[in-house]
Amino acid sequence: MAGNIIIIEPHNNFQKVAKDVILNKEIDVLTLGVYVRVLCLGKKWKLNVRGLASTLRISADKIRAAFAALEKTGYHKRTRTHDKNGKFCGWDYAIGYEPFTDIA
């Protein structure tokens, strides 16, 4: 499946991690590590879940579980992607330094 990971960087370009993320009891250490690594890779970096799993030397299932935990807490959102025929072909991922406010 296709899909890109897009980093939403803060305006001041600092690589900070909010204490809210670090201290959030719903985010385990593995998820926090995935989150920090993805943020550090920067805005121009594009890679799919399998590529990220390979880079971090963990399973794609663990990456997906980390993204699910981040989505639940609002630091990640995903959008369906479609091919030119309108058929679902994967997800685009957005990772934020702050929780997204447009997530129900």
KOLKETI-326467 format. One line per field, with one value per residue: residue number from 1; x, y, z of N, C-alpha, C, O in turn. Coordinates in steps of 0.2 Angstrom, whole numbers, plus 5000, padded with zeros to 4 digits. Example, Ala and Ser with C-alpha at 12.3 -4.5 7.8 and 13.67 -1.06 7.14 Angstrom:
# KOLKETI-326467
pos: [1 | 2]
n.X: [5066 | 5064]
n.Y: [4972 | 4989]
n.Z: [5039 | 5035]
ca.X: [5062 | 5068]
ca.Y: [4978 | 4995]
ca.Z: [5039 | 5036]
c.X: [5066 | 5064]
c.Y: [4984 | 5000]
c.Z: [5039 | 5039]
o.X: [5071 | 5067]
o.Y: [4983 | 5006]
o.Z: [5042 | 5040]
This chain:
# KOLKETI-326467
pos: [1 | 2 | 3 | 4 | 5 | 6 | 7 | 8 | 9 | 10 | 11 | 12 | 13 | 14 | 15 | 16 | 17 | 18 | 19 | 20 | 21 | 22 | 23 | 24 | 25 | 26 | 27 | 28 | 29 | 30 | 31 | 32 | 33 | 34 | 35 | 36 | 37 | 38 | 39 | 40 | 41 | 42 | 43 | 44 | 45 | 46 | 47 | 48 | 49 | 50 | 51 | 52 | 53 | 54 | 55 | 56 | 57 | 58 | 59 | 60 | 61 | 62 | 63 | 64 | 65 | 66 | 67 | 68 | 69 | 70 | 71 | 72 | 73 | 74 | 75 | 76 | 77 | 78 | 79 | 80 | 81 | 82 | 83 | 84 | 85 | 86 | 87 | 88 | 89 | 90 | 91 | 92 | 93 | 94 | 95 | 96 | 97 | 98 | 99 | 100 | 101 | 102 | 103 | 104]
n.X: [5004 | 5002 | 5008 | 5012 | 5022 | 5019 | 5027 | 5021 | 5028 | 5033 | 5031 | 5043 | 5054 | 5060 | 5066 | 5057 | 5049 | 5034 | 5030 | 5018 | 5016 | 5027 | 5024 | 5012 | 5001 | 4995 | 5004 | 5016 | 5034 | 5039 | 5031 | 5033 | 5046 | 5046 | 5038 | 5046 | 5058 | 5052 | 5048 | 5061 | 5066 | 5062 | 5053 | 5055 | 5056 | 5051 | 5043 | 5037 | 5027 | 5033 | 5046 | 5049 | 5049 | 5059 | 5070 | 5070 | 5071 | 5061 | 5045 | 5033 | 5020 | 5022 | 5025 | 5013 | 5004 | 5010 | 5007 | 4993 | 4991 | 4996 | 4987 | 4975 | 4978 | 4979 | 4990 | 4993 | 4986 | 4977 | 4975 | 4965 | 4971 | 4969 | 4970 | 4972 | 4960 | 4951 | 4951 | 4954 | 4971 | 4980 | 4987 | 4990 | 5000 | 5000 | 5010 | 5010 | 5017 | 5009 | 4993 | 4981 | 4967 | 4956 | 4952 | 4940]
n.Y: [4994 | 5011 | 5027 | 5042 | 5049 | 5064 | 5077 | 5089 | 5104 | 5115 | 5133 | 5140 | 5131 | 5123 | 5108 | 5101 | 5092 | 5091 | 5091 | 5086 | 5075 | 5067 | 5064 | 5058 | 5045 | 5036 | 5034 | 5024 | 5019 | 5014 | 5019 | 5033 | 5034 | 5031 | 5042 | 5053 | 5050 | 5051 | 5064 | 5070 | 5067 | 5076 | 5088 | 5086 | 5073 | 5057 | 5042 | 5026 | 5015 | 5002 | 5005 | 5014 | 5005 | 4996 | 5005 | 5008 | 4996 | 4988 | 4979 | 4981 | 4981 | 4985 | 4998 | 5002 | 5000 | 5010 | 5022 | 5021 | 5023 | 5036 | 5042 | 5040 | 5049 | 5061 | 5066 | 5061 | 5060 | 5052 | 5051 | 5045 | 5038 | 5038 | 5030 | 5035 | 5030 | 5031 | 5022 | 5015 | 5016 | 5017 | 5026 | 5043 | 5050 | 5061 | 5069 | 5078 | 5091 | 5096 | 5091 | 5087 | 5098 | 5095 | 5083 | 5071]
n.Z: [5000 | 4997 | 5003 | 5012 | 5025 | 5033 | 5040 | 5052 | 5055 | 5068 | 5068 | 5072 | 5070 | 5079 | 5087 | 5097 | 5110 | 5117 | 5135 | 5137 | 5129 | 5132 | 5145 | 5144 | 5149 | 5140 | 5130 | 5126 | 5129 | 5117 | 5107 | 5110 | 5106 | 5092 | 5088 | 5092 | 5084 | 5071 | 5070 | 5071 | 5059 | 5050 | 5039 | 5025 | 5023 | 5017 | 5018 | 5019 | 5030 | 5031 | 5027 | 5037 | 5048 | 5044 | 5045 | 5059 | 5064 | 5069 | 5069 | 5056 | 5061 | 5074 | 5072 | 5066 | 5077 | 5086 | 5079 | 5080 | 5093 | 5094 | 5086 | 5093 | 5104 | 5098 | 5091 | 5079 | 5063 | 5050 | 5032 | 5019 | 5004 | 4986 | 4971 | 4953 | 4948 | 4958 | 4967 | 4984 | 4990 | 5001 | 5015 | 5020 | 5032 | 5045 | 5057 | 5072 | 5082 | 5091 | 5098 | 5085 | 5082 | 5074 | 5075 | 5078]
ca.X: [5000 | 5006 | 5006 | 5018 | 5022 | 5021 | 5028 | 5019 | 5033 | 5031 | 5034 | 5050 | 5058 | 5064 | 5064 | 5055 | 5044 | 5030 | 5029 | 5011 | 5017 | 5032 | 5021 | 5005 | 5001 | 4993 | 5009 | 5022 | 5040 | 5041 | 5027 | 5036 | 5052 | 5044 | 5036 | 5052 | 5062 | 5048 | 5049 | 5068 | 5068 | 5060 | 5048 | 5056 | 5057 | 5045 | 5044 | 5031 | 5027 | 5038 | 5052 | 5051 | 5050 | 5066 | 5074 | 5070 | 5072 | 5055 | 5040 | 5028 | 5014 | 5023 | 5024 | 5005 | 5002 | 5012 | 5003 | 4986 | 4991 | 4997 | 4981 | 4970 | 4979 | 4978 | 4996 | 4994 | 4980 | 4979 | 4970 | 4965 | 4974 | 4966 | 4973 | 4969 | 4953 | 4947 | 4952 | 4959 | 4977 | 4984 | 4986 | 4995 | 5000 | 5002 | 5012 | 5010 | 5020 | 5004 | 4987 | 4977 | 4961 | 4951 | 4950 | 4934]
ca.Y: [5000 | 5018 | 5032 | 5045 | 5052 | 5071 | 5080 | 5096 | 5107 | 5122 | 5139 | 5142 | 5126 | 5120 | 5101 | 5101 | 5087 | 5093 | 5087 | 5082 | 5069 | 5063 | 5061 | 5055 | 5038 | 5032 | 5033 | 5020 | 5021 | 5012 | 5024 | 5039 | 5033 | 5031 | 5049 | 5057 | 5048 | 5053 | 5071 | 5072 | 5065 | 5082 | 5089 | 5084 | 5065 | 5053 | 5035 | 5022 | 5012 | 4997 | 5009 | 5016 | 4999 | 4994 | 5010 | 5008 | 4989 | 4985 | 4977 | 4986 | 4980 | 4989 | 5005 | 5004 | 5001 | 5016 | 5027 | 5020 | 5026 | 5043 | 5044 | 5041 | 5055 | 5067 | 5068 | 5058 | 5059 | 5049 | 5052 | 5039 | 5040 | 5035 | 5030 | 5039 | 5027 | 5032 | 5016 | 5016 | 5013 | 5017 | 5031 | 5048 | 5051 | 5068 | 5069 | 5085 | 5093 | 5097 | 5087 | 5090 | 5100 | 5093 | 5075 | 5070]
ca.Z: [5000 | 4996 | 5008 | 5014 | 5032 | 5032 | 5047 | 5053 | 5060 | 5071 | 5064 | 5074 | 5067 | 5084 | 5087 | 5104 | 5111 | 5123 | 5140 | 5137 | 5125 | 5136 | 5152 | 5143 | 5151 | 5135 | 5125 | 5129 | 5127 | 5110 | 5104 | 5111 | 5102 | 5085 | 5088 | 5092 | 5078 | 5065 | 5071 | 5070 | 5052 | 5046 | 5034 | 5018 | 5023 | 5015 | 5019 | 5021 | 5036 | 5030 | 5027 | 5044 | 5052 | 5042 | 5048 | 5066 | 5065 | 5072 | 5064 | 5053 | 5066 | 5080 | 5069 | 5065 | 5084 | 5088 | 5075 | 5082 | 5100 | 5093 | 5083 | 5099 | 5108 | 5094 | 5089 | 5073 | 5059 | 5043 | 5027 | 5014 | 4997 | 4981 | 4964 | 4948 | 4947 | 4964 | 4972 | 4990 | 4989 | 5007 | 5019 | 5021 | 5039 | 5048 | 5064 | 5074 | 5088 | 5096 | 5095 | 5080 | 5085 | 5070 | 5076 | 5083]
c.X: [5004 | 5004 | 5013 | 5017 | 5024 | 5021 | 5025 | 5024 | 5031 | 5034 | 5041 | 5055 | 5062 | 5061 | 5063 | 5049 | 5040 | 5030 | 5023 | 5012 | 5022 | 5028 | 5014 | 5005 | 4998 | 4998 | 5015 | 5028 | 5042 | 5037 | 5031 | 5043 | 5051 | 5042 | 5042 | 5057 | 5058 | 5049 | 5056 | 5070 | 5066 | 5055 | 5049 | 5056 | 5050 | 5047 | 5037 | 5032 | 5032 | 5045 | 5054 | 5052 | 5057 | 5071 | 5075 | 5071 | 5067 | 5050 | 5035 | 5022 | 5016 | 5023 | 5017 | 5002 | 5004 | 5008 | 4996 | 4986 | 4992 | 4990 | 4975 | 4971 | 4979 | 4984 | 4998 | 4987 | 4982 | 4973 | 4970 | 4968 | 4970 | 4970 | 4969 | 4962 | 4949 | 4947 | 4957 | 4965 | 4982 | 4982 | 4991 | 4994 | 5003 | 5004 | 5013 | 5014 | 5015 | 4998 | 4984 | 4970 | 4955 | 4949 | 4945 | 4935]
c.Y: [5006 | 5022 | 5035 | 5048 | 5059 | 5074 | 5088 | 5100 | 5113 | 5127 | 5141 | 5137 | 5123 | 5112 | 5100 | 5095 | 5090 | 5088 | 5083 | 5075 | 5064 | 5060 | 5058 | 5047 | 5033 | 5031 | 5030 | 5022 | 5019 | 5018 | 5031 | 5039 | 5034 | 5039 | 5053 | 5056 | 5051 | 5061 | 5074 | 5071 | 5071 | 5082 | 5086 | 5076 | 5062 | 5046 | 5032 | 5018 | 5006 | 5000 | 5011 | 5010 | 4996 | 4999 | 5009 | 5000 | 4986 | 4983 | 4982 | 4986 | 4985 | 4997 | 5007 | 5005 | 5008 | 5022 | 5027 | 5024 | 5034 | 5046 | 5045 | 5047 | 5061 | 5069 | 5065 | 5058 | 5056 | 5051 | 5047 | 5042 | 5036 | 5035 | 5034 | 5036 | 5028 | 5027 | 5017 | 5012 | 5014 | 5024 | 5036 | 5049 | 5058 | 5067 | 5076 | 5086 | 5094 | 5093 | 5091 | 5092 | 5097 | 5086 | 5075 | 5065]
c.Z: [5000 | 5002 | 5010 | 5022 | 5031 | 5039 | 5047 | 5058 | 5063 | 5067 | 5066 | 5073 | 5073 | 5085 | 5095 | 5104 | 5118 | 5129 | 5140 | 5134 | 5129 | 5142 | 5151 | 5144 | 5145 | 5129 | 5129 | 5126 | 5120 | 5106 | 5104 | 5106 | 5095 | 5084 | 5087 | 5086 | 5071 | 5065 | 5069 | 5062 | 5047 | 5041 | 5027 | 5017 | 5021 | 5015 | 5021 | 5027 | 5036 | 5030 | 5034 | 5048 | 5050 | 5045 | 5055 | 5068 | 5070 | 5067 | 5062 | 5058 | 5072 | 5078 | 5069 | 5072 | 5087 | 5085 | 5078 | 5089 | 5099 | 5090 | 5089 | 5103 | 5104 | 5090 | 5082 | 5069 | 5053 | 5039 | 5022 | 5008 | 4992 | 4975 | 4959 | 4946 | 4953 | 4969 | 4978 | 4989 | 4995 | 5011 | 5019 | 5029 | 5040 | 5055 | 5066 | 5081 | 5093 | 5093 | 5090 | 5083 | 5080 | 5070 | 5081 | 5089]
o.X: [5010 | 4999 | 5018 | 5011 | 5029 | 5017 | 5027 | 5023 | 5026 | 5039 | 5045 | 5061 | 5068 | 5056 | 5067 | 5046 | 5043 | 5030 | 5023 | 5009 | 5020 | 5029 | 5011 | 5009 | 4999 | 4997 | 5018 | 5029 | 5045 | 5040 | 5031 | 5044 | 5055 | 5044 | 5042 | 5059 | 5062 | 5050 | 5057 | 5074 | 5069 | 5052 | 5044 | 5056 | 5045 | 5051 | 5033 | 5037 | 5036 | 5049 | 5060 | 5057 | 5060 | 5076 | 5081 | 5072 | 5069 | 5051 | 5034 | 5018 | 5011 | 5021 | 5015 | 4998 | 5000 | 5006 | 4993 | 4981 | 4989 | 4989 | 4972 | 4967 | 4981 | 4984 | 5003 | 4982 | 4987 | 4967 | 4976 | 4966 | 4969 | 4974 | 4964 | 4958 | 4943 | 4944 | 4962 | 4965 | 4988 | 4976 | 4997 | 4989 | 5008 | 5000 | 5017 | 5014 | 5017 | 4998 | 4983 | 4967 | 4949 | 4946 | 4945 | 4931]
o.Y: [5006 | 5021 | 5032 | 5048 | 5061 | 5073 | 5091 | 5098 | 5117 | 5126 | 5143 | 5138 | 5120 | 5111 | 5097 | 5094 | 5091 | 5082 | 5077 | 5071 | 5058 | 5054 | 5056 | 5044 | 5027 | 5027 | 5032 | 5026 | 5024 | 5020 | 5034 | 5044 | 5037 | 5041 | 5057 | 5061 | 5054 | 5064 | 5079 | 5074 | 5072 | 5077 | 5084 | 5073 | 5064 | 5044 | 5035 | 5018 | 5005 | 4997 | 5010 | 5011 | 4994 | 4996 | 5010 | 4999 | 4982 | 4985 | 4987 | 4991 | 4988 | 5001 | 5012 | 5009 | 5011 | 5027 | 5032 | 5027 | 5037 | 5052 | 5050 | 5050 | 5066 | 5074 | 5067 | 5057 | 5057 | 5052 | 5045 | 5048 | 5030 | 5040 | 5037 | 5040 | 5026 | 5027 | 5020 | 5007 | 5011 | 5026 | 5034 | 5049 | 5060 | 5065 | 5080 | 5081 | 5093 | 5091 | 5097 | 5088 | 5098 | 5083 | 5077 | 5064]
o.Z: [5003 | 5005 | 5010 | 5024 | 5028 | 5044 | 5042 | 5064 | 5060 | 5064 | 5062 | 5074 | 5071 | 5083 | 5098 | 5100 | 5123 | 5128 | 5143 | 5136 | 5130 | 5144 | 5155 | 5141 | 5146 | 5125 | 5133 | 5122 | 5117 | 5101 | 5099 | 5103 | 5091 | 5079 | 5083 | 5083 | 5067 | 5059 | 5065 | 5060 | 5042 | 5039 | 5024 | 5012 | 5024 | 5012 | 5024 | 5030 | 5041 | 5033 | 5036 | 5053 | 5055 | 5048 | 5058 | 5074 | 5074 | 5061 | 5065 | 5059 | 5074 | 5082 | 5071 | 5073 | 5091 | 5089 | 5079 | 5091 | 5103 | 5092 | 5089 | 5106 | 5107 | 5087 | 5078 | 5073 | 5050 | 5041 | 5020 | 5006 | 4994 | 4974 | 4961 | 4943 | 4952 | 4974 | 4977 | 4986 | 4995 | 5010 | 5018 | 5031 | 5037 | 5059 | 5063 | 5085 | 5099 | 5087 | 5090 | 5087 | 5083 | 5065 | 5086 | 5093]
